[in-house]
């Protein structure tokens, strides 16, 4: 059945690309991201300050 036959018969022809095509494109992007080297993300690029989190001391409970 050709496209003209399908349109004359009232059958809807889906022109959108299949979702599998977009998934394979995402897979390619993920592979490229995974191949990035870690030297791009060195700690020298970090401009913030780290603070050590001090644990809160619980008040001592005296039993009477």
N, C-alpha and C positions, 0 to 999 in steps of 0.2 A: 504494500500500500504506500503510495507516494504522499507527499505533504499536501498536494492539491486534492487528492482523494480523501484524505483525512479531514481537511477543512470543509469539503463539501458534504461529508458524511456527518458533520457535527462533532467530530472527535477533537478534543483540545490537544494541541501539540505543544509540549513544554520546550520553550526556546532557551531556558536558563541553563547555565552550565551545571553539571552534576556536582553535588557536594563533595564527592570523592576527589574531584580536581582541586578544590580549595584546601582539603585536608592534606593533599600531597604538597601543595605550596607551603602550608604551615610546617610540614615536616622538613622541607628544605631550609626554611628560615631557622628552625630549631637546630639543625645540623650546623648552620653557619654560626649561630650564637655559641654552640658548644665548642666550636673550634677556636674561639677567641682565647688568646693567651692571658694568663693571670697577671702578667707584668703590667698590664694596663691599669689594674686596680691596686696600685701600691698604697700603703698607708701614708706615704708622703703627700698624697693628693688630699688627704683629709685635713680640713682647716678648723674643725670644731675642737672642743676640749672634752676629754673623758673625765668623769668624776667617779671615784670609788663610792659605791653605795654602802653606807654604813648601816649595819643592822640596828634596829631600834631595841634598846634595852627594855625588857619588861620590868615593871615594878615588882619588887619583892613582896610577896604576900606572907605575912606572919600569921600563923595559926594560934589562936588563944586557947 
